[in-house]
Amino acid sequence: MKIQQIKLPAFILLAAALFFSCRKSPNQKPSQPPSQAPDGWTRIATTAGLRIFSLETADNVIYAGSNTGVIYTSMDGGLQWSALNPVKPGAYIMAIAVFNSKLYAGTYDEGIFVSSDHGKTWTKEEFVFPPVSSFAVWNNRLYCSSSFEGVYVLDETNGSWMIFDSKGQPTNYSLDVEKVIPAGESLLSAQGSNGTFYSYKPAAKQWQEGYYSGNIVAGSYASDMIYDQATIFAAGNFHGPAIIRSTDGGANWAFDTVGLKRFRGAAGELLAEQWARFVYAGSKKYYSLFNTGSGTWIQQKDRPSPVGKTWVANTAFLPLDGMTYAIRELNGKLFLATDEGIYMKGM
């Protein structure tokens, strides 16, 4: 594996932040949230009015990253929440990971911070091209993705991040990575708005470019991706907002849209994606989040599910002035990260 360290000037970092804001718009502050949530969802008072961009669970603890540089945690299934010391005041925490007993916070414009004392103190690590969009553990190493450029790997000996092997990666298109995930023997990168994704081949020590087949056109992109039970699910803009799946490592794709909420025009035609879609695998259910601009459709279906099984059952709509960014499951409860704080509901 060939790893190259890079150093980039501040004006390029600013360009990265501007690029990311066009995709997910974290700087657009929503108005005041409603006082009560429908359909059994309860808004956590501790985070009401905050923007929660990320959720993660580890060792029966749930972590939530906010727009104030603070991670909120709950150790009792969401009943009580406490604030860790800020990684940096005002930093937007877009991704969280727990790796080798350390807590990592990936931010929108400040890089990555690490704590070895559960958030009492933080150290900034070098060097990641922000914005940080996700973390992944693969082959006992910690990786992260940048929404502006590429996949990075952590060198734990000195706390620095290096560009992961870039052989096979393009240099003039599809540079932004929305998600990096482990997928069996491979590492997958949901990358670019050209209908592309990338899988890392360890034997060849290089990335292989793939395309979303099956009526997928240039301009398609995945805003989220998961790997579960030998199936890849990609959520994003594929002929409008959709979820697609592959059972052969990405060689072939099929739509997983039976009953799925999607944007449609007055004549019933599919419209272009305007808001991000996310997908998540819980203990017994798959969950889909679809942001419409006035709220979020939360749908689910059994896991594992037969091909074509509908998403219609257990559909709920949560009115929001903003977006929902993540859903996580812990101890029989569901948690949502939204522009109005954390929402919780019993399963």
N, C-alpha and C positions, 0 to 999 in steps of 0.2 A: 504494500500500500504506500503510495507516494503522497505525502502531505506537504502542502505549501503554505507557509504563513504569509499573510498580506497586511499591508499598512495602507490606509486610504485617508485622504484629506477630509477636513470637516465639511467642505462644501458638498462633497459627494454624499456624506451622511445626511445632510439636510435634504438633498434630492431624494434620497431613499424615503425619508419621512413623508415628504410631499407626495411621492408615488403611492405609498401605502394609504395615506389619508383619502386618496381618490377611490380606493377599493373598499375600505371598511369604515371610513369616516369617523374615527374615534373622537375627533375634536368637535364634532357637532353636538353640543350639549342639549339634551332634551328638556322639555318643560317639566313642571312638577308632576309626579306620578299620582295615580288615583289613590284614594284612601283605602279601598278594599278590592281584593282580587277575586274573580269568580271561580267556579268549578273546583272548589276545595283548595285552591292555592293560597298559601299564607305568605305575606311579605315579611321578611326578617327585619325587625325594627332597627337592629344595629347597623344595617347597611342601607336603610331606606334613604333615597336621594343620592346614593353613590352609583357610579357606573361600574359594574362588575364584568370584566372581560374574560375571565378564565376560572375554571374549576378543576380541581384534581383531588383524588382520594388516595390515601396510603395508610396502612396500619390503623384502620378505623378512624382516621382523622380526615376531615374534608377541608380543603384549602380554597380560598377565593381571592383572586387578584383584582384590585380596584384601580380607579383612575387617580388615586391620591398617593401612590407608591406604597400602599399598605396591603399586606395579606391578612385576611381574616380567617380564623380557624375555629372549628367546632370539634370537640372530642366526645360529645354525647349525642351524636346523631342529629345535630342541628338545633337542639333546644337552647343552648347557650353558645355565644360567639365571643371571641376575644381578638383584639387587634395586635399583631406583631409589630415590632418597631419598623418604621418605613425603610424600604431599600434605598429610596431617595425621594424626598417630598415632591409630589406632583408627577412622578413617573407613572406611566400607564403599564400595568403588568398584564401582558398578553398571553403568557404561558407559565406554567408551574411544573416542577418535577422534584421528586424525592429520589435520590440516587446515592448509594453507599453512605446512608445516614446523614446526608447533607440535603439542604433545601435550596433549590435553584429558582430564580425568578427571571424570566425573559421579558424585556420591556419594549415599548414602542420606539423609543428614541435614545435610550441610555445603555443598551447592551444587556449583559447578563450579570446578575448579582448572586452570591452564594453565601449561605449561613451554615455553620456547623454547630450552632447552639440554639436551634429551633427559633430563629428569627430575632434573637436578642441583638446580635451584631451582624453586619453584612459587609462583604468585600466584593468590589467590582472586578470581574474577570475580563481578560483580554484574549482574543479580539473577535468580536462578532459584528458583522455589518447589519445594523438594525433596519427595519423592525424585526424582532424575533417573533415567529409565528407559531412554533411548536417545539416540543422536546420528544425524543424517542430513545428507548434503551434497546440496543441490539448487540449481540455478541459481547455482553458485559461491558459495553462502552456507552457513554451518553452522547447523543447527537442533538443538534437543533437545526431548525430551518430559518431562513431569512426571507421575508416577503419581498425583498429587493434583489437578493442574489445568493442562491446556493444553499448547500448543506454543510454544516460544520461538525467537527468532532472534538471532544474535550481531551486535553492532555492533563491528566490528574496530577502528574508530578510537579507541574508548575502553575496549574490553574489557568492555562491559556487555551484558547479555541483556535483551531486551524481549519482552513477549507478542506473538506473531505475530498478524497480522490476525485478529481474533476475530469478524468479521461472519459470520453464519450458524451460529455455535457456540451450543449451549444454555447457559443460565446456571444451571439448577437440576437438571440430571441429566447423566449421562455425562461428568463432568468429568475423570475419570482417564484418562490416556493411557498404554497399555502399550508402544506402539511407534509411531514416526513414520518413514516410508520414502519415498524418491522413487519415482515410478511414471510414467515417461515425462514427459508435460507436466504432471503433477499431483503433489501431495504427499498422501500418505495417512496417516490417523491411526486406528490401532486403539484404539478409545476406548469406554469405558463397559461396563456389564453389562446393557444394555437391548436387545441385538441390534443395536447401532448401530456405524457407522464413518463417517468423514468424509473427503471428498476436496476439495482446494483447487482452485478454478477461477480461473486467473490472469486471464482476460479479464474476469470479473465481479468479481475481487478479493474473493472470499468463499468460505467453506466450504459444501459441500453435504452434507446428511445422507443417509446410505444405510442400508439394512437388509439383513441376511443372509437372503435368500429361500431357498425350497426346504426346507420342514419345519423352519425355524429359529424358535425361540420367544423371547419376552421372557425375559431372564435369561441369554441367550447372550452370550459375550464371547470376544474373541481375546486370548490371552496372548502371541502372536507373529504377525508378518506379514512376508512377503517378496514381491517382485515380480520375476518372471523370465520372459523370452521372451513378453512381453505377457500373462502370467497372474499373477493375485494368488493367493497361498496364505495362508490364515488358519488358525492352529492354536489350539485352545482348547476351550471348553465349548460344543458344539453338539449338543444331545440326547445328552449325555455327551461324553467326550473324543474329539475328531475333528480332521481337517484338511478344510477345504473350499476350493474354488477358483472363480475367476471369470475368464473370458476376454474379458469385455466391460466392463472397468473397474469392476466391482462391481454392475452392473445385475442380473445373475443369478448364482446360486451353485449349485454341485453338490458333493456329498460326494466326497472323495478318500480312501476308507477301505477299499479292497479289500486285505485282508491286514493292516490296521493293528491293532496291539494297543490294546484298549480295556477299560475296567472293565465287568465283567458280574457279575450276581448268580448265585445258585445255580440259578435257572431259565433263565439265559442272557440275562436282560434287561439292557439298558444301564443303568448307574448314573450318578448325577450326578458331574461332574468334581470330584475332590478335590485333584489335583496338576497343576501346570502342564505344558503340552506346548509344545515348540518345534520349528521347522522351519528348514532351512538349505539353500542351494543351493551345492554344491561345483563343481569343474570338470567332473565327469562324472556326479555323483550328487546326488539329493536325499536329505536326511537328516531323520529324525524322532526326536525325543527324547520319551519318555513316562515321567514319574516316577510310580512306583506307591506310594511310601512305604517299600518295602524295597529299592528299586533303580531302575534306568533301563533301559527297552527302547530299543535303538538300532537303527533300521531304515533301509533305503536302497532306492532304485530308480533306474533310469537317468534321466539328464537330457539332453535333453528326453524325456519318456515319453508314449506314447499314452494317451488317456483310459482309465481303468480298469485300467491295469497294476498288478500286485500289489506290495505292500510286503513280502511274506513272505520273499523271498530275502534272504540276508545279514542275518538277524535275530540280535541278540546281547543278552544280559541282563547288566548289570553290577550286582552286589549293592552297595548303598551304604546307610549310615546317614545319610540326608539326600537332597539333590536334586542333579540336574545342571542347569546353567543355560544352557550354550552349547556349541556344537561349531564348530570351525573346521578348515580344511584348509590345509596349507602344505608345499610341497616333498615331496609324496608321503606325508605323515603326517596323521593326524587327532588333534585335541586336544580334550579335554573339560574344562570348568570345573565342578567339583563341590564339595560340602561337605567333601570329603576331600582337596582339592588338585587338581592337574592330572594327568590321565591322557593317555597318548600311545600311538598304535598305527600301524604301517605300513599303508598302503592295499593 
